[in-house]
């Protein structure tokens, strides 16, 4: 069903590494708990809320479109 083979967790990790951020640094920039980010990146949380995705995109300095689309 899903066209894109890259998961949201992989995209977040990609952008975080591109920006040279640790999980801790990104969680602070995104104003979300570190554990939440860690769970998303490790695929424990497979479908984070749109609010969380918006915060992560803002913390990364990218658009939501850049974050969720290849």
N, CA, C and O of each residue as an XYZ file, in Angstrom:
280
protein
N       0.829     -1.198      0.000
C       0.000      0.000      0.000
C       0.873      1.260      0.000
O       0.586      2.208     -0.731
N       1.917      1.276      0.801
C       2.746      2.472      0.886
C       3.743      2.502     -0.264
O       4.483      1.543     -0.480
N       3.757      3.607     -0.999
C       4.642      3.751     -2.148
C       6.087      3.913     -1.714
O       6.985      3.246     -2.229
N       6.297      4.804     -0.764
C       7.653      5.107     -0.330
C       8.168      4.003      0.575
O       7.506      3.603      1.532
N       9.362      3.515      0.257
C       9.927      2.436      1.050
C      10.693      2.972      2.264
O      11.080      2.206      3.147
N      10.908      4.278      2.303
C      11.652      4.879      3.405
C      10.666      5.307      4.500
O       9.716      6.044      4.237
N      10.903      4.839      5.722
C       9.988      5.148      6.822
C      10.253      6.547      7.378
O      11.297      7.144      7.115
N       9.309      7.050      8.139
C       9.465      8.364      8.770
C      10.676      8.345      9.699
O      11.389      9.342      9.813
N      10.907      7.224     10.356
C      12.057      7.143     11.266
C      13.366      7.303     10.490
O      14.281      7.987     10.950
N      13.456      6.681      9.327
C      14.666      6.792      8.515
C      14.852      8.213      7.994
O      15.980      8.700      7.906
N      13.768      8.869      7.652
C      13.862     10.246      7.163
C      14.313     11.193      8.269
O      15.133     12.082      8.040
N      13.769     10.997      9.475
C      14.175     11.842     10.608
C      15.660     11.632     10.888
O      16.400     12.597     11.074
N      16.094     10.375     10.916
C      17.517     10.084     11.150
C      18.391     10.720     10.073
O      19.440     11.292     10.370
N      17.947     10.614      8.814
C      18.710     11.198      7.703
C      18.899     12.697      7.918
O      20.019     13.205      7.867
N      17.786     13.403      8.160
C      17.871     14.853      8.314
C      18.646     15.243      9.568
O      19.383     16.229      9.558
N      18.487     14.482     10.642
C      19.212     14.776     11.877
C      20.711     14.653     11.637
O      21.492     15.495     12.080
N      21.103     13.599     10.933
C      22.528     13.415     10.627
C      23.032     14.485      9.667
O      24.159     14.962      9.804
N      22.202     14.867      8.690
C      22.571     15.936      7.752
C      22.853     17.245      8.490
O      23.743     18.008      8.113
N      22.080     17.488      9.545
C      22.223     18.722     10.317
C      23.260     18.599     11.429
O      23.544     19.570     12.131
N      23.829     17.395     11.588
C      24.861     17.192     12.604
C      24.333     17.242     14.028
O      25.023     17.701     14.938
N      23.102     16.768     14.217
C      22.472     16.827     15.537
C      22.423     15.453     16.198
O      22.267     14.431     15.529
N      22.557     15.449     17.513
C      22.315     14.228     18.281
C      20.808     14.128     18.540
O      20.073     15.097     18.354
N      20.363     12.954     18.968
C      18.949     12.814     19.329
C      18.593     13.787     20.446
O      17.522     14.394     20.426
N      19.480     13.936     21.410
C      19.230     14.838     22.533
C      19.085     16.280     22.055
O      18.176     16.997     22.473
N      19.996     16.694     21.171
C      19.942     18.073     20.665
C      18.655     18.312     19.878
O      18.009     19.346     20.044
N      18.284     17.367     19.029
C      17.059     17.536     18.239
C      15.835     17.545     19.136
O      14.917     18.334     18.913
N      15.802     16.694     20.135
C      14.627     16.668     21.018
C      14.446     18.014     21.709
O      13.318     18.462     21.913
N      15.554     18.659     22.067
C      15.472     19.984     22.696
C      15.019     21.039     21.694
O      14.176     21.878     22.011
N      15.580     21.000     20.479
C      15.175     21.960     19.448
C      13.704     21.790     19.064
O      13.007     22.765     18.782
N      13.242     20.533     19.056
C      11.866     20.232     18.669
C      10.891     20.358     19.845
O       9.677     20.282     19.658
N      11.421     20.550     21.046
C      10.603     20.648     22.250
C       9.724     19.413     22.444
O       8.531     19.508     22.730
N      10.361     18.249     22.277
C       9.687     16.980     22.546
C      10.595     16.166     23.470
O      11.807     16.380     23.493
N      10.016     15.236     24.231
C      10.860     14.414     25.109
C      11.864     13.586     24.305
O      11.546     13.081     23.228
N      13.066     13.458     24.837
C      14.097     12.643     24.201
C      13.582     11.231     23.936
O      13.828     10.665     22.872
N      12.868     10.667     24.906
C      12.383      9.291     24.759
C      11.420      9.176     23.579
O      11.400      8.152     22.896
N      10.625     10.212     23.337
C       9.696     10.195     22.202
C      10.468     10.120     20.896
O      10.147      9.309     20.027
N      11.487     10.964     20.754
C      12.297     10.952     19.532
C      13.000      9.609     19.371
O      13.034      9.055     18.272
N      13.550      9.092     20.442
C      14.254      7.803     20.376
C      13.296      6.690     19.943
O      13.669      5.827     19.147
N      12.072      6.706     20.460
C      11.081      5.683     20.092
C      10.672      5.808     18.627
O      10.472      4.799     17.950
N      10.547      7.035     18.139
C      10.195      7.244     16.731
C      11.333      6.746     15.838
O      11.095      6.028     14.867
N      12.563      7.126     16.168
C      13.704      6.730     15.342
C      13.965      5.232     15.372
O      14.507      4.686     14.412
N      13.593      4.563     16.445
C      13.813      3.116     16.523
C      12.585      2.321     16.094
O      12.535      1.103     16.266
N      11.595      3.014     15.536
C      10.365      2.388     15.009
C       9.487      1.749     16.082
O       8.638      0.914     15.769
N       9.683      2.133     17.349
C       8.751      1.689     18.388
C       7.429      2.423     18.162
O       6.351      1.837     18.263
N       7.536      3.718     17.854
C       6.373      4.519     17.463
C       6.452      4.659     15.952
O       7.317      5.363     15.432
N       5.543      3.985     15.247
C       5.592      3.976     13.783
C       4.797      5.116     13.152
O       5.087      5.526     12.028
N       3.801      5.627     13.867
C       2.975      6.698     13.321
C       2.878      7.851     14.314
O       1.871      7.986     15.010
N       3.918      8.686     14.385
C       3.867      9.818     15.318
C       2.776     10.806     14.914
O       2.389     10.876     13.747
N       2.292     11.556     15.875
C       1.228     12.528     15.593
C       1.742     13.624     14.674
O       2.947     13.869     14.600
N       0.833     14.274     13.983
C       1.207     15.369     13.090
C       1.847     16.502     13.890
O       2.749     17.176     13.392
N       1.392     16.720     15.123
C       1.996     17.756     15.963
C       3.465     17.442     16.231
O       4.318     18.328     16.183
N       3.747     16.182     16.513
C       5.127     15.776     16.775
C       5.971     15.915     15.513
O       7.105     16.391     15.578
N       5.434     15.508     14.375
C       6.162     15.640     13.112
C       6.439     17.111     12.815
O       7.524     17.458     12.348
N       5.464     17.972     13.085
C       5.660     19.408     12.864
C       6.788     19.946     13.742
O       7.619     20.730     13.282
N       6.815     19.524     15.000
C       7.859     19.980     15.924
C       9.232     19.487     15.480
O      10.214     20.225     15.551
N       9.299     18.241     15.024
C      10.579     17.687     14.573
C      11.055     18.430     13.325
O      12.232     18.774     13.219
N      10.149     18.675     12.387
C      10.521     19.414     11.171
C      11.046     20.797     11.529
O      12.057     21.241     10.985
N      10.366     21.472     12.439
C      10.804     22.807     12.866
C      12.181     22.730     13.529
O      13.051     23.561     13.268
N      12.370     21.733     14.383
C      13.650     21.559     15.057
C      14.784     21.279     14.081
O      15.923     21.689     14.301
N      14.460     20.578     13.002
C      15.453     20.267     11.977
C      15.664     21.423     11.001
O      16.653     21.456     10.269
N      14.727     22.366     10.998
C      14.828     23.474     10.047
C      14.460     23.059      8.637
O      14.983     23.601      7.663
N      13.553     22.090      8.529
C      13.071     21.640      7.211
C      11.557     21.736      7.188
O      10.917     21.857      8.233
N      10.988     21.684      5.994
C       9.530     21.702      5.885
C       8.999     20.299      6.176
O       9.738     19.317      6.113
N       7.729     20.223      6.492
C       7.109     18.909      6.697
C       7.223     18.091      5.415
O       7.465     16.885      5.455
N       7.045     18.760      4.277
C       7.141     18.093      2.985
C       8.529     17.463      2.801
O       8.644     16.322      2.353
N       9.570     18.209      3.148
C      10.930     17.680      3.038
C      11.128     16.483      3.976
O      11.837     15.529      3.654
N      10.492     16.560      5.127
C      10.657     15.494      6.122
C       9.934     14.219      5.735
O      10.461     13.127      5.949
N       8.735     14.331      5.169
C       7.944     13.124      4.925
C       8.018     12.610      3.495
O       7.621     11.474      3.236
N       8.511     13.409      2.564
C       8.620     12.982      1.181
C      10.064     12.807      0.779
O      10.956     13.479      1.296
N      10.284     11.900     -0.147
C      11.661     11.664     -0.619
C      12.082     12.743     -1.573
O      13.205     12.718     -2.076
